[in-house]
Amino acid sequence: MEFRDFWYVVAESRELKPGKVLARKILGEWLAVFRDEDGNPVALQDRCKHRSMQLSEGTVSKGQVMCPYHGWTYDKEGQVVGVPSEGENFKRAKSRCVPRYSTCESDDYVYVRLSEGEHAQEKPFAIQHYKEKGWNTIRVINRFNNTVTNCVENFIDIPHTVYVHPGIFRNERRELIDVRIERLNGSVKATYRNETDNLGWTSKFFNPDGVEAVHTDEFFMPNVTCVEYLYSPKRRFLITSQSIPWEEDDTLVYTDVTFNYGALNFLAAPFVRWMGQRIISQDVEAMAKQMKCIKKYGEDFSNTPADTIHAYVESIQRELKRGNDPKNLAPKVVDVQMLI
């Protein structure tokens, strides 16, 4: 099993308009993404076989992409179907074909999978309650100068919120929180107890009655996190983040904040968007500073019991780097306490 076996977002569906080609990256692989004549997404290696010009700089006509350098034209299979300089003498050749990658669309995202191996993931991660009746979703996109692993750890990390987002998304109260952390089948789940209204000034909106929250943080290999807060059937929100590895330390993160506030859904949307983006912007800044230090001194991290969730995530990512299936790791469950 490897990182190339999984689906990664390359664009929102609305971005990929007919006749348009997008330049994207996954795991360092350059992609030219466009729609074929039937409107289905296509992803080809972003390199013309002729003189190595980027196909994403070209144009799309009738579902085929034309290189802007000498006009070589490729179909949805990556096969060259036209060479202007050859005119009527043009003949197809297997050697004139660029790699094509699997694509699909789900939850208004376009996904690409680089591998067709035996461990290739069948479907991308499904965003819970997306477009379901009674739910609303705010979608934001941010670029992080850090690795996917460090990004996903940040998104499911409670202690940093007191210091990176003071006031807006927690205050330091030194309250004792009980956490059960589980590693199973390539995923990690943390279930928190004893949490009430420590969400900064946003508590008045998210939890005005100060009831105990049902709060879980989950990681799904290799790049998805899902954070959920449940206060009541009409006070519930989920944050799903998909971290896309452009390069080793360059990660594009698509975040969906899906919420159910009953009759307040429509009115809540602008506030949720503003608050979500402000919090993420603070994380972008903090993680860029972390990466500067990592580049100088390396990732020699020191852990405490509060970092167990990170240790489990890293154990899964290490297995993938080694080409192993993390689902074969022994299940683990541990109860820890932390002061927030």
DRENKEKE-664989 format. One record per residue (C-alpha): y, x, z negated; residue in three letters. Coordinates in pm, whole numbers, always signed. Layout:
{{Y; X; Z}; 'ALA'}
...
***
This chain:
{{+0; +0; +0}; 'MET'}
{{+350; +122; +79}; 'GLU'}
{{+711; +4; +71}; 'PHE'}
{{+694; -70; +446}; 'ARG'}
{{+441; -348; +377}; 'ASP'}
{{+707; -580; +235}; 'PHE'}
{{+969; -810; +385}; 'TRP'}
{{+1336; -711; +363}; 'TYR'}
{{+1649; -912; +439}; 'VAL'}
{{+1843; -778; +740}; 'VAL'}
{{+2096; -1059; +780}; 'ALA'}
{{+2186; -1412; +692}; 'GLU'}
{{+2065; -1651; +959}; 'SER'}
{{+2420; -1756; +1038}; 'ARG'}
{{+2516; -1395; +1117}; 'GLU'}
{{+2256; -1359; +1390}; 'LEU'}
{{+2417; -1566; +1662}; 'LYS'}
{{+2269; -1602; +2013}; 'PRO'}
{{+2388; -1322; +2240}; 'GLY'}
{{+2471; -1094; +1945}; 'LYS'}
{{+2293; -776; +1837}; 'VAL'}
{{+2321; -636; +1483}; 'LEU'}
{{+2265; -279; +1364}; 'ALA'}
{{+2062; -267; +1043}; 'ARG'}
{{+1864; -20; +835}; 'LYS'}
{{+1551; -46; +620}; 'ILE'}
{{+1401; +256; +446}; 'LEU'}
{{+1598; +481; +678}; 'GLY'}
{{+1465; +309; +992}; 'GLU'}
{{+1737; +202; +1236}; 'TRP'}
{{+1700; -150; +1373}; 'LEU'}
{{+1859; -350; +1653}; 'ALA'}
{{+1828; -717; +1556}; 'VAL'}
{{+1896; -1008; +1794}; 'PHE'}
{{+1759; -1346; +1901}; 'ARG'}
{{+1524; -1395; +2194}; 'ASP'}
{{+1564; -1669; +2454}; 'GLU'}
{{+1399; -1920; +2220}; 'ASP'}
{{+1631; -1835; +1933}; 'GLY'}
{{+1373; -1641; +1732}; 'ASN'}
{{+1480; -1316; +1562}; 'PRO'}
{{+1372; -986; +1715}; 'VAL'}
{{+1387; -641; +1555}; 'ALA'}
{{+1346; -327; +1769}; 'LEU'}
{{+1386; +36; +1680}; 'GLN'}
{{+1753; +106; +1746}; 'ASP'}
{{+1697; +376; +2007}; 'ARG'}
{{+1683; +358; +2383}; 'CYS'}
{{+1384; +548; +2524}; 'LYS'}
{{+1600; +690; +2803}; 'HIS'}
{{+1869; +903; +2632}; 'ARG'}
{{+1855; +788; +2269}; 'SER'}
{{+2160; +562; +2269}; 'MET'}
{{+2165; +293; +1998}; 'GLN'}
{{+2060; -41; +2144}; 'LEU'}
{{+2270; -216; +1879}; 'SER'}
{{+2577; -93; +2070}; 'GLU'}
{{+2463; -289; +2375}; 'GLY'}
{{+2469; -653; +2479}; 'THR'}
{{+2223; -941; +2472}; 'VAL'}
{{+2164; -1174; +2765}; 'SER'}
{{+1887; -1432; +2798}; 'LYS'}
{{+1716; -1293; +2489}; 'GLY'}
{{+1704; -934; +2618}; 'GLN'}
{{+1908; -638; +2498}; 'VAL'}
{{+2074; -393; +2738}; 'MET'}
{{+2150; -34; +2645}; 'CYS'}
{{+2523; +41; +2689}; 'PRO'}
{{+2461; +391; +2829}; 'TYR'}
{{+2259; +338; +3150}; 'HIS'}
{{+2173; -31; +3139}; 'GLY'}
{{+1806; -7; +3052}; 'TRP'}
{{+1702; -356; +2939}; 'THR'}
{{+1441; -445; +2676}; 'TYR'}
{{+1260; -771; +2608}; 'ASP'}
{{+1153; -911; +2271}; 'LYS'}
{{+840; -694; +2271}; 'GLU'}
{{+1043; -374; +2309}; 'GLY'}
{{+925; -328; +2666}; 'GLN'}
{{+1168; -198; +2929}; 'VAL'}
{{+1203; -477; +3186}; 'VAL'}
{{+1484; -335; +3395}; 'GLY'}
{{+1634; +1; +3499}; 'VAL'}
{{+1940; -42; +3723}; 'PRO'}
{{+1911; +303; +3879}; 'SER'}
{{+1560; +223; +4005}; 'GLU'}
{{+1654; -108; +4162}; 'GLY'}
{{+1362; -277; +4337}; 'GLU'}
{{+1144; +30; +4279}; 'ASN'}
{{+1132; -35; +3904}; 'PHE'}
{{+783; -61; +3756}; 'LYS'}
{{+689; -136; +3397}; 'ARG'}
{{+525; +144; +3202}; 'ALA'}
{{+374; +149; +2853}; 'LYS'}
{{+559; +472; +2783}; 'SER'}
{{+884; +282; +2826}; 'ARG'}
{{+852; +75; +2509}; 'CYS'}
{{+1027; +101; +2171}; 'VAL'}
{{+866; -5; +1842}; 'PRO'}
{{+899; -374; +1757}; 'ARG'}
{{+881; -502; +1400}; 'TYR'}
{{+770; -835; +1256}; 'SER'}
{{+1043; -1086; +1177}; 'THR'}
{{+1071; -1425; +1011}; 'CYS'}
{{+1337; -1661; +873}; 'GLU'}
{{+1333; -1819; +530}; 'SER'}
{{+1601; -1964; +300}; 'ASP'}
{{+1865; -1893; +569}; 'ASP'}
{{+1779; -1522; +571}; 'TYR'}
{{+1636; -1311; +854}; 'VAL'}
{{+1359; -1082; +729}; 'TYR'}
{{+1193; -775; +882}; 'VAL'}
{{+866; -607; +785}; 'ARG'}
{{+807; -254; +911}; 'LEU'}
{{+430; -233; +864}; 'SER'}
{{+132; -427; +998}; 'GLU'}
{{-118; -256; +766}; 'GLY'}
{{-391; -424; +565}; 'GLU'}
{{-157; -469; +268}; 'HIS'}
{{+127; -619; +471}; 'ALA'}
{{+289; -901; +274}; 'GLN'}
{{+227; -1238; +437}; 'GLU'}
{{+554; -1410; +339}; 'LYS'}
{{+890; -1302; +195}; 'PRO'}
{{+994; -1396; -157}; 'PHE'}
{{+1090; -1764; -181}; 'ALA'}
{{+1417; -1841; -359}; 'ILE'}
{{+1351; -2105; -623}; 'GLN'}
{{+1525; -2442; -580}; 'HIS'}
{{+1715; -2327; -272}; 'TYR'}
{{+1870; -2637; -109}; 'LYS'}
{{+1678; -2867; -338}; 'GLU'}
{{+1845; -3192; -439}; 'LYS'}
{{+2061; -3148; -747}; 'GLY'}
{{+2095; -2772; -700}; 'TRP'}
{{+2369; -2556; -552}; 'ASN'}
{{+2357; -2190; -442}; 'THR'}
{{+2626; -1925; -417}; 'ILE'}
{{+2535; -1622; -204}; 'ARG'}
{{+2710; -1284; -229}; 'VAL'}
{{+2636; -946; -69}; 'ILE'}
{{+2719; -607; -221}; 'ASN'}
{{+2646; -245; -142}; 'ARG'}
{{+2533; -12; -421}; 'PHE'}
{{+2541; +367; -410}; 'ASN'}
{{+2210; +395; -594}; 'ASN'}
{{+1836; +352; -547}; 'THR'}
{{+1650; +23; -529}; 'VAL'}
{{+1464; +104; -851}; 'THR'}
{{+1784; +170; -1045}; 'ASN'}
{{+1940; -144; -899}; 'CYS'}
{{+1657; -374; -1002}; 'VAL'}
{{+1649; -218; -1348}; 'GLU'}
{{+2021; -286; -1384}; 'ASN'}
{{+1980; -651; -1285}; 'PHE'}
{{+1721; -715; -1559}; 'ILE'}
{{+1882; -498; -1825}; 'ASP'}
{{+2033; -677; -2125}; 'ILE'}
{{+2181; -393; -2336}; 'PRO'}
{{+2423; -271; -2066}; 'HIS'}
{{+2596; -609; -2041}; 'THR'}
{{+2775; -556; -2372}; 'VAL'}
{{+2939; -237; -2245}; 'TYR'}
{{+2982; -292; -1871}; 'VAL'}
{{+3077; -663; -1890}; 'HIS'}
{{+3239; -702; -2236}; 'PRO'}
{{+3384; -1043; -2295}; 'GLY'}
{{+3285; -1186; -1960}; 'ILE'}
{{+2906; -1167; -1998}; 'PHE'}
{{+2829; -1086; -2364}; 'ARG'}
{{+2998; -942; -2667}; 'ASN'}
{{+2853; -697; -2914}; 'GLU'}
{{+2728; -903; -3207}; 'ARG'}
{{+2434; -696; -3330}; 'ARG'}
{{+2210; -1000; -3311}; 'GLU'}
{{+1836; -937; -3321}; 'LEU'}
{{+1661; -1055; -3003}; 'ILE'}
{{+1282; -1084; -2972}; 'ASP'}
{{+1141; -996; -2631}; 'VAL'}
{{+790; -1025; -2489}; 'ARG'}
{{+742; -795; -2188}; 'ILE'}
{{+446; -834; -1954}; 'GLU'}
{{+325; -629; -1658}; 'ARG'}
{{+78; -810; -1432}; 'LEU'}
{{-14; -803; -1060}; 'ASN'}
{{+278; -591; -948}; 'GLY'}
{{+539; -787; -1142}; 'SER'}
{{+717; -757; -1475}; 'VAL'}
{{+841; -1043; -1690}; 'LYS'}
{{+1058; -1034; -2001}; 'ALA'}
{{+1090; -1350; -2212}; 'THR'}
{{+1375; -1353; -2464}; 'TYR'}
{{+1400; -1553; -2784}; 'ARG'}
{{+1684; -1625; -3028}; 'ASN'}
{{+1958; -1622; -2762}; 'GLU'}
{{+2230; -1888; -2794}; 'THR'}
{{+2593; -1857; -2694}; 'ASP'}
{{+2650; -1481; -2661}; 'ASN'}
{{+2768; -1494; -2299}; 'LEU'}
{{+3128; -1399; -2360}; 'GLY'}
{{+3395; -1655; -2280}; 'TRP'}
{{+3166; -1801; -2013}; 'THR'}
{{+2957; -1952; -2294}; 'SER'}
{{+3198; -2247; -2305}; 'LYS'}
{{+3091; -2330; -1953}; 'PHE'}
{{+2724; -2230; -1951}; 'PHE'}
{{+2629; -2338; -2301}; 'ASN'}
{{+2904; -2545; -2467}; 'PRO'}
{{+2666; -2684; -2731}; 'ASP'}
{{+2542; -2340; -2840}; 'GLY'}
{{+2174; -2431; -2808}; 'VAL'}
{{+1901; -2167; -2788}; 'GLU'}
{{+1843; -2052; -2432}; 'ALA'}
{{+1516; -2015; -2248}; 'VAL'}
{{+1586; -1681; -2081}; 'HIS'}
{{+1351; -1481; -1859}; 'THR'}
{{+1400; -1170; -1646}; 'ASP'}
{{+1143; -1097; -1375}; 'GLU'}
{{+1076; -817; -1128}; 'PHE'}
{{+859; -866; -819}; 'PHE'}
{{+760; -551; -636}; 'MET'}
{{+917; -372; -471}; 'PRO'}
{{+1275; -504; -470}; 'ASN'}
{{+1327; -857; -608}; 'VAL'}
{{+1457; -967; -946}; 'THR'}
{{+1499; -1318; -1081}; 'CYS'}
{{+1699; -1394; -1394}; 'VAL'}
{{+1685; -1747; -1536}; 'GLU'}
{{+1879; -1920; -1814}; 'TYR'}
{{+1778; -2272; -1918}; 'LEU'}
{{+1990; -2456; -2174}; 'TYR'}
{{+1903; -2814; -2084}; 'SER'}
{{+1773; -3000; -1777}; 'PRO'}
{{+2134; -3018; -1653}; 'LYS'}
{{+2240; -2668; -1761}; 'ARG'}
{{+2027; -2419; -1576}; 'ARG'}
{{+2094; -2125; -1349}; 'PHE'}
{{+1893; -1853; -1172}; 'LEU'}
{{+2009; -1524; -1023}; 'ILE'}
{{+1783; -1392; -748}; 'THR'}
{{+1866; -1045; -614}; 'SER'}
{{+1697; -879; -319}; 'GLN'}
{{+1770; -505; -304}; 'SER'}
{{+1738; -369; +47}; 'ILE'}
{{+1675; +7; +78}; 'PRO'}
{{+1901; +124; +359}; 'TRP'}
{{+1857; +485; +254}; 'GLU'}
{{+1723; +653; -60}; 'GLU'}
{{+2050; +607; -253}; 'ASP'}
{{+2214; +336; -42}; 'ASP'}
{{+2112; -19; -132}; 'THR'}
{{+2239; -349; +7}; 'LEU'}
{{+2190; -633; -240}; 'VAL'}
{{+2175; -1001; -143}; 'TYR'}
{{+2231; -1215; -453}; 'THR'}
{{+2171; -1589; -478}; 'ASP'}
{{+2304; -1770; -784}; 'VAL'}
{{+2126; -2106; -787}; 'THR'}
{{+2238; -2354; -1049}; 'PHE'}
{{+2200; -2710; -1170}; 'ASN'}
{{+2493; -2844; -1371}; 'TYR'}
{{+2443; -3207; -1282}; 'GLY'}
{{+2765; -3380; -1176}; 'ALA'}
{{+2954; -3051; -1218}; 'LEU'}
{{+2765; -2873; -939}; 'ASN'}
{{+3041; -2902; -681}; 'PHE'}
{{+3324; -2819; -922}; 'LEU'}
{{+3130; -2524; -1065}; 'ALA'}
{{+3079; -2346; -733}; 'ALA'}
{{+3416; -2158; -710}; 'PRO'}
{{+3391; -2047; -1073}; 'PHE'}
{{+3030; -1929; -1033}; 'VAL'}
{{+3121; -1732; -719}; 'ARG'}
{{+3420; -1566; -884}; 'TRP'}
{{+3236; -1484; -1204}; 'MET'}
{{+2923; -1360; -1024}; 'GLY'}
{{+3118; -1131; -793}; 'GLN'}
{{+3328; -992; -1079}; 'ARG'}
{{+3016; -902; -1278}; 'ILE'}
{{+2844; -747; -976}; 'ILE'}
{{+3155; -544; -889}; 'SER'}
{{+3147; -396; -1238}; 'GLN'}
{{+2781; -302; -1187}; 'ASP'}
{{+2858; -146; -847}; 'VAL'}
{{+3114; +82; -1012}; 'GLU'}
{{+2890; +174; -1305}; 'ALA'}
{{+2591; +252; -1086}; 'MET'}
{{+2793; +468; -848}; 'ALA'}
{{+2890; +680; -1149}; 'LYS'}
{{+2527; +691; -1261}; 'GLN'}
{{+2419; +818; -919}; 'MET'}
{{+2676; +1101; -929}; 'LYS'}
{{+2518; +1221; -1252}; 'CYS'}
{{+2164; +1178; -1117}; 'ILE'}
{{+2245; +1389; -811}; 'LYS'}
{{+2361; +1672; -1036}; 'LYS'}
{{+2105; +1653; -1316}; 'TYR'}
{{+1816; +1439; -1187}; 'GLY'}
{{+1645; +1130; -1328}; 'GLU'}
{{+1526; +1273; -1657}; 'ASP'}
{{+1555; +941; -1840}; 'PHE'}
{{+1491; +900; -2213}; 'SER'}
{{+1351; +563; -2321}; 'ASN'}
{{+1347; +349; -2634}; 'THR'}
{{+1140; +30; -2688}; 'PRO'}
{{+1432; -167; -2538}; 'ALA'}
{{+1361; +16; -2210}; 'ASP'}
{{+998; -100; -2186}; 'THR'}
{{+1084; -334; -1900}; 'ILE'}
{{+1223; -34; -1708}; 'HIS'}
{{+916; +177; -1782}; 'ALA'}
{{+693; -98; -1641}; 'TYR'}
{{+907; -131; -1327}; 'VAL'}
{{+896; +244; -1273}; 'GLU'}
{{+518; +250; -1315}; 'SER'}
{{+488; -3; -1031}; 'ILE'}
{{+728; +186; -805}; 'GLN'}
{{+541; +514; -869}; 'ARG'}
{{+215; +357; -756}; 'GLU'}
{{+376; +240; -433}; 'LEU'}
{{+515; +588; -367}; 'LYS'}
{{+163; +724; -409}; 'ARG'}
{{+25; +470; -162}; 'GLY'}
{{-162; +274; -428}; 'ASN'}
{{-169; -99; -499}; 'ASP'}
{{+23; -166; -823}; 'PRO'}
{{-179; -482; -874}; 'LYS'}
{{-460; -250; -986}; 'ASN'}
{{-256; -128; -1283}; 'LEU'}
{{-395; -251; -1614}; 'ALA'}
{{-213; -561; -1745}; 'PRO'}
{{+12; -488; -2041}; 'LYS'}
{{+192; -705; -2295}; 'VAL'}
{{+424; -578; -2565}; 'VAL'}
{{+664; -743; -2811}; 'ASP'}
{{+985; -556; -2887}; 'VAL'}
{{+1312; -626; -3065}; 'GLN'}
{{+1662; -521; -2967}; 'MET'}
{{+2008; -562; -3114}; 'LEU'}
{{+2269; -715; -2882}; 'ILE'}
***
